[in-house]
Amino acid sequence: MDRNQMIGLGLIAALLITYAIVFKPPVTEEDLATPTTTEQAAVTTPQEEASQEETNTALPEAIATDYTDKYGVFAAGAQGETTDLTIENEVAKFTFSSKGGIIKSVELKDFKTWDGRPLMLIDEVSTSQSLTLQTVKGNINIADLYFKASQTGTSLVKGDSLQFKYTMDLGAGNSIEQIYSIAGDSYVVGYEIKINGLNSSIIGDQMNFVWAHQMKRYEKNLSDSRIKSTIKWYSLAEDLDDLKASSNDIQQEQLTEPLKWLSFDQKFFNAGIISEKGFTGALVSTEVPVQDTSIVKAGEMRLAIPVADLYSGSKNQYYFGPNNYRILKKVTPGYKENIYLGYKMVSWVNKLIIIPLFQFLEKYISSYGVIIMIIVLIIKLALFPLTRKSYLSMAKMKALKPELDELKEKTGGDQQKMQQEQMKLYREMGVNPISGCIPMVLQMPILFAMFFFFPNSIELRGESFLWATDLSTYDVLFNLPFTIPFYGSHVSGFTLLMTVSTILYTWSNNQVSTVQGPMKSIGYFMPIIFMFVLNSYSSGLSFYYFVSNIITFGQQAIIRRFVDEDKIRATLHENKKKNANKGKSKFQQRLEDAMKAGQEAKKQQKPKK
C-alpha cells in the first residue's frame, strides 16, 4: 500500500466518523422504550444506523460520481447484475448475457464433437465481442455496460418466432437497444442495434465492432481441420475472398471495400455476421495456436459500422450453424460459398447435380454407404455411352496392332516417319486416335467434383458404414505401431480397396490398349501414389472410388462380351478400301503439320557432334 492510498483511506475514515457525530439523529421516546425479545434482535444503535446509512447512501454517491466522470451519460449502464437468458429452438440453444446484451454461447443440438461432447460453437471462454463508440468521455465499450431484457428464457418450436430487446435506459430520452429475433427452426439470429438520443455525447462517425473467436476443434483430424478453417468475407460487389487457410503463419488483411458478410468458417461449421446495409470496412486476422490442440485457429474481425445507421437501427443477422449447402443458400446471397465445392469448372457439377441427387436420396435411404453406391450407379449408367465409346476406340486401336508392328519394323526406329505412317494408317482405317480420350475428358468434371464433395459434405459427418465410424474422415482398418512418412500411422480400409481395384482396372484396360513401354507402367504407379494421398482423406470418397472401379470393371466386362474383335478388324479394312482415294480432313492435316513442326524443332535443338 503506497502513501496516497493510506491518505485516501484515512480521509474516508475521518469522513465517516464526522458524519456519525454531526448528523447523529435525535433520540425519541420510542427509541427509549424497552424492546421486546424479537425487537432486541433487530434493533441497532443510532451510531450503527448512521454507519449503515453512510455505507448504503454516501458511498454509492461517490461511486456514482466516479462513474459519471468516467462514462458521462453512459454512467447509468455502468452498474448492474449479470444474468443469463436462454432461448432454445429445435436446432440450437442460444444464451444471452445482460452484460453487454450480447450472445454469450451457442450450442448446436443436432451435433456432437468427434469425441462425443456437446458442440458449443461459441462460448464465453472462446469468444468475446466489443462494441466501441467514441464519445465526449473517450471510447466507451457498450459490451461492458448492463442491459435489461424484455424476455425471460423460453423454448420455441417450428412455426414459432420471437423478438425481444435488451435495453440500456440512460435517462432523458437516451437509450441503447439491442433487438434479437429467433425462429423456431433456424440457425439465424436477427440482430438490430439502435441508439436513441445521445447526439451530443457521441462524437465519432462509426462504431467499432470487434469479434474475437477461437475456432474450436470439432473433428478427429486436426491438421485437416486447420487447413479448412479461416475467415471469409463477401463484398457488396459480390466478390468472395478469404485469408489463406493452409498457412500456419499469422494472416492479416485490411479490407476497404464495403462488405456484406464475414464468417469464421470451419470445415463443417460456421459463425458469421451479415449486414443489411454493409460494413464500411474491416481488419481481419487469423493465427494457429500450434501448441493448443483444442483450438483449430484463432481469428478476429474488426468491423466498422456507421453511427448514422445506428440512429435508424443497424440491422444485421448472425448465423451459427452447420455448413449445409441447402441451409446456407437461404441465409443471404453468397453465403453458400462458405462450403468449398471445388474450382469453378467443377463446382457446378456439385451444385446442380450431386447435391440435389444426394439430398433426394437421403429422404428415403438412411444408410449413407448405400446412398454412395446408388449415386455411383446412377452416374455410371448416365456415362455408359461414353464408357462404351472409349472402350470401342481402344478395341479399334488393338485391332490395328499387327499393322502398327509392321510399320515399326518398316520405319526402323525413325520416330518422325513412324508417326507420319501411323497417322496415314489411322486415316485410311477411319480411326480417330483421340476419340478414346474425349469420353474420359468429359468424365473428369464429375471425378474432380467428387474429390471436393465428399470431404466437405456435412451429411456424412458422424455417419458410419461397415468398419468406418465416420464417412467424413478417414476410416481405420487397423493402427500401425509406427508412422510412415506421407502415409500416417493407420491403414484406411476403403483406401486399400480403392487401390487394389484401381490396379485391377488398369490391368483390364491394358488388355485392350496399345500403349507400351514406360507409359504402361505408370498406370500401376498412380494407384499407389493415391493410396498415400487418400489414406487420411474422407472414407466416403475412397469408398466412392472403390465402388466406381468395380462398376466400371463390370461395364467393361459386359461390353467385351458384345464386342467382336474380328468384326471390328473387318470393318476397319472395309474403311481402308472406301478411304483409298479420300483426302485428308482439315483436322488430320493440322495434326500432321503440328507433328512435323515438333520434329523439326527437336532436330534444331539437337546438339551437333
Secondary structure, DSSP 8 states (H G I E B T S, - for coil): --HHHHHHHHHHHHHHHHHHHHT-----HHHHS---HHHHHH---HHHHHHHHIIIIIHHHHHHHHHHHHHGGGGGGSS----EEEEE-SSEEEEEETBTT-EEEEEEEEEE-TTS-EEEEE-TTTEEEEEEEEETTEEEEGGGSB-EES---EE--TT-EEEEEEEEEEETTEEEEEEEEEETT-SEEEEEEEEES-TTTB--SEEEEEEEEEEE--SS-HHHHHTT-EEEEEETT--EEE--TT--S-EEEEE-S-EEEEEEE-SSEEEEEEEEEEESEEEEEEE--TT-TTEEEEEEEEEEEEHHHHHH-EEEEEEEEE--HHHHTTTSTTGGGGS----HHHHHHIIIIIHHHHHHHTTT---HHHHHHHHHHHHHHHTHHHHHHHHHHHHHHHHTHHHHHHHHHHHTT-HHHHHHHHHHHHHHHT--TTTTHHHHHHHHHHHHHHHHHGGG-GGGTT--BTTBS-TTS---SEEEEEEETTTEEEE-HHHHHHHHHHHHHHHHHHTT----THHHHHHHHHHHHHHHHHTTS-HHHHHHHHHHHHHHHHHHHHHHHT--HHHHHHHHHHHHHHTTT----HHHHHHHHHHHHHHHHHHHHS---
